Amino acid sequence: MKISARNMLPATVTRVTRGAVNCEVEMTLRGGDKVVASITLASADSLGLVEGKAAYAVIKASSVMVGVEH
């Protein structure tokens, strides 16, 4: 797989929650952190996403927000 996004994090699918139109996919990264993505049901089916499947969290953003506690 070759894509333009630079941030490709190896992960394991840990939860797939199907809705009426979209699917919420929780992935656990190698370090234990979790990432959740919302994708279409068609995409989830096309990728064969099920709990335990190896996947990549691919992150591409034009901006990053930063927050701090007061």
C-alpha positions, 0 to 999 in steps of 0.5 A: 500500500502506498498513499500520500498520508505520512502518519500510518500507525499499525493497529489491531481492530478492537471494536466495530460498532455498526450504525444505520449508515456509518460504522465506528471502528476502534483500533488499538495501536502497538503502544496501547493507545486507542484511535476511533474512526467513523467510516461508511458501512460499505468501506467497513465491509469492503475492508473486511473489518472485524475484531482482531484484524490487523489494520492501519490508522491512517491520519491526514489532517490539514491542521492540528489543534492544541488544548491545555488545562487552565 
